Amino acid sequence: MSLVDEYLRQDAWRSFDAMLEKLPLEAGQRVLDLGCGPGTMTARLAAKGADVLGVDQDNLALKEARERAGGEPRYLNADLRTLDLDETPFDGLWSSFTAAYFPDFAPVLQRWLEHLAPGAWLALVEVEAMFEHRPLDENARTALEEFATEMRAKGRYDFDMGSKLVDYCTAAGLEAVESSHWVDAELVFQGPAAPDVLEAWRRRFARLTAMREFLGQARFVASREDLLHSLAAPEHECGASVTMVLARKP
């Protein structure tokens, strides 16, 4: 299964349809979807009557998005860290599960805001405490925390970005900043994981080559198996959260 296939499968586990109802979205608005992947949320926004530009750096994901869209909405390959669009300012911005790729998010957010008109809305979605699951062996917990700290320090990923979005938005001068928490069949659930969800987590670990390199093979395998065991346990408890922050540019 390709990464694009993974993204498409994960879409069914998200609360995107319910989140969409919370947006101050109006037909005719020009909206940015940053980190759009294969375009599932871009398509939802367009179906509500928005003129949407989806932006991503993954050409394979964009190829899928364009094929699924049949010409509308528009898609662009661009670097989200240094986003530079020759476009009229947009009325809204959506970005889901993308901010975590920029642990130093403040300058990236500021760059994004430059493309929004005064009064435009902004919606950011991210996970916080991604590895917070119980029961979990203390050795595995320590290993996962060390890896998360390393990834954040190297500027590669922040597994706790969801908990920081409100502060980033407030520091950027945004108004009407509010956060909400959402269930997620893959990331935020209680009790044992469904078989397909458990397999998705196993494939996620297979992609985490940086974790294998950082922890070493033996420690990586032990931590992976203990977390997978936790996810499958009848007594599984989840401390993670999927957070949506909604704000407005002054």
C-alpha positions in Angstrom: 0.0 0.0 0.0 1.5 3.4 -1.1 1.6 6.4 1.2 -1.1 8.1 -0.9 -3.3 5.0 -0.4 -2.6 5.3 3.4 -3.7 9.0 3.3 -7.0 8.0 1.5 -7.7 5.3 4.0 -7.0 7.5 7.0 -9.5 10.0 5.7 -12.3 7.8 6.7 -11.1 7.8 10.3 -11.0 11.6 10.7 -13.8 13.9 11.9 -13.3 16.2 8.9 -17.0 16.4 7.9 -18.0 17.5 11.4 -15.0 19.9 11.5 -16.1 21.4 8.2 -19.4 22.4 9.8 -17.6 24.6 12.4 -15.9 26.7 9.7 -17.2 30.2 8.8 -17.1 29.0 5.2 -19.3 30.7 2.6 -19.9 29.8 -1.0 -17.6 31.9 -3.3 -14.8 32.3 -0.7 -11.2 31.7 -1.9 -9.6 29.1 0.4 -6.1 27.7 0.7 -5.7 24.0 1.7 -2.1 23.8 2.8 -0.6 20.3 3.0 -3.5 19.0 1.0 -2.1 15.6 0.2 -4.4 13.7 -2.2 -7.0 16.4 -1.9 -9.8 14.9 0.1 -10.4 18.0 2.2 -9.8 20.2 -0.8 -12.7 18.4 -2.5 -14.9 18.9 0.6 -14.2 22.6 0.7 -14.9 22.9 -3.0 -18.2 21.0 -2.6 -19.3 23.7 -0.2 -18.9 26.3 -3.0 -15.4 27.5 -2.2 -12.7 28.3 -4.8 -9.9 26.2 -3.4 -6.2 26.0 -4.1 -4.6 22.9 -2.7 -0.8 23.1 -2.0 1.6 20.3 -1.2 5.2 19.2 -1.9 4.3 15.6 -2.6 3.9 15.2 -6.4 2.4 11.7 -6.1 -0.3 12.9 -3.8 -1.0 15.9 -6.0 -1.2 13.6 -9.1 -3.9 11.6 -7.2 -5.6 14.8 -6.2 -5.8 16.1 -9.7 -7.0 12.8 -11.1 -9.8 12.7 -8.5 -10.8 16.3 -9.0 -11.0 16.2 -12.8 -9.7 19.8 -13.1 -11.4 21.5 -10.2 -10.2 22.6 -7.6 -6.7 23.8 -8.5 -3.5 22.2 -7.1 0.1 23.5 -6.8 3.4 22.0 -5.8 5.1 24.5 -3.5 7.3 24.6 -0.4 5.0 25.3 2.6 7.9 26.7 4.7 8.6 29.5 2.3 5.2 29.8 0.7 5.2 32.4 -2.0 2.0 32.6 -4.1 1.2 35.1 -6.9 -2.4 35.2 -5.9 -5.0 37.6 -4.6 -5.3 37.2 -0.8 -7.5 34.3 0.3 -10.6 34.4 2.5 -9.8 31.2 4.5 -7.0 28.8 5.2 -7.3 25.1 6.1 -4.4 22.9 7.1 -4.7 19.5 8.7 -1.8 17.4 10.1 0.8 19.6 8.5 2.0 22.1 11.1 3.8 19.3 13.0 6.3 19.1 10.2 7.5 22.6 11.2 8.5 22.4 14.9 9.5 26.1 14.7 6.0 26.9 13.4 5.9 30.7 14.2 7.7 31.9 11.0 5.9 29.4 8.9 2.5 30.5 10.2 3.5 34.1 9.6 4.3 33.3 6.0 1.0 31.6 5.5 -0.9 34.6 7.0 0.7 36.9 4.4 -1.6 35.2 1.9 -4.8 35.9 3.8 -7.0 38.9 3.5 -8.0 41.0 6.6 -10.9 39.2 8.4 -10.0 35.8 6.8 -10.4 32.7 8.9 -7.8 30.1 9.7 -8.3 26.4 10.7 -5.4 24.2 11.9 -5.8 20.6 12.9 -3.1 18.5 14.6 -2.6 15.7 17.1 -1.1 16.2 20.5 0.6 13.5 22.7 0.5 11.1 19.8 2.2 8.3 21.7 0.2 8.7 24.9 -1.4 5.3 25.3 -1.8 3.0 28.2 -0.9 0.4 29.4 2.7 1.1 28.2 5.9 -0.3 29.5 8.1 2.4 31.1 11.0 1.6 28.9 8.9 2.0 25.8 7.4 5.2 27.1 10.9 6.6 27.7 12.1 5.5 24.3 9.2 7.2 22.5 9.6 10.4 24.5 13.3 10.5 23.7 12.6 10.0 20.0 9.9 12.7 20.0 12.3 15.1 21.7 15.0 14.3 19.2 12.7 14.9 16.2 11.6 18.2 17.6 15.1 19.4 18.4 16.2 18.6 14.9 13.3 20.5 13.4 11.8 17.5 11.7 8.5 16.9 13.5 6.6 17.8 16.6 4.4 14.9 17.9 2.8 17.3 20.4 2.0 20.2 18.0 -1.7 20.1 18.7 -1.2 21.4 22.2 0.8 24.5 20.9 -1.5 25.8 18.1 -3.5 28.2 20.3 -0.3 29.8 21.6 1.1 30.1 18.1 -2.1 31.7 16.8 -2.3 34.1 19.7 1.4 35.1 19.4 0.7 35.8 15.7 -1.9 38.3 16.6 -4.9 36.3 15.4 -8.3 37.0 16.9 -11.2 34.8 18.1 -8.8 31.9 18.7 -10.7 28.9 19.9 -9.8 25.2 20.1 -11.9 22.0 20.0 -11.0 18.4 20.5 -12.2 15.6 18.2 -12.5 11.8 18.3 -10.5 9.9 15.7 -10.8 6.2 15.0 -7.1 5.8 14.5 -5.4 8.4 16.8 -7.9 9.0 19.6 -10.0 6.1 20.8 -10.6 4.0 23.9 -10.5 0.2 24.1 -8.9 -2.1 21.6 -8.0 -0.9 18.2 -9.9 -2.3 15.2 -7.7 -4.7 13.1 -7.4 -2.2 10.2 -6.4 0.5 12.6 -3.8 -1.7 14.3 -2.4 -2.5 10.9 -2.2 1.2 10.0 -0.2 1.8 13.1 2.2 -1.1 12.2 2.7 0.5 8.8 3.3 3.9 10.4 6.1 2.3 12.4 7.5 0.8 9.2 7.8 4.3 7.8 9.5 5.7 10.9 13.1 4.8 9.8 14.3 7.8 11.8 13.0 6.1 14.9 14.8 2.9 14.1 18.1 4.8 13.5 17.8 6.8 16.7 16.8 4.0 19.0 18.7 1.1 17.4 17.0 -2.0 16.1 16.4 -3.8 19.4 15.0 -0.8 21.3 12.9 0.2 18.3 11.3 -3.2 17.9 10.7 -3.5 21.7 9.0 0.0 21.8 7.0 -0.7 18.7 5.7 -4.0 19.9 4.8 -2.7 23.3 2.8 0.2 21.8 1.0 -2.1 19.4 0.2 -4.4 22.3 -1.2 -1.4 24.2 -3.4 -0.4 21.2 -4.8 -3.9 21.0 -5.4 -4.4 24.7 -9.0 -4.5 25.9 -8.1 -2.1 28.7 -6.4 0.4 26.3 -6.7 4.0 27.3 -5.7 6.9 25.0 -4.3 10.2 26.3 -3.8 11.7 22.8 -6.0 14.3 21.3 -6.8 15.7 17.8 -7.2 19.5 18.2 -8.7 22.0 15.7 -7.9 25.6 16.3 -10.1 28.2 14.5 -9.0 31.8 14.4 -9.4 35.0 12.4 -6.9 37.4 10.9 -7.5 41.0 12.1 
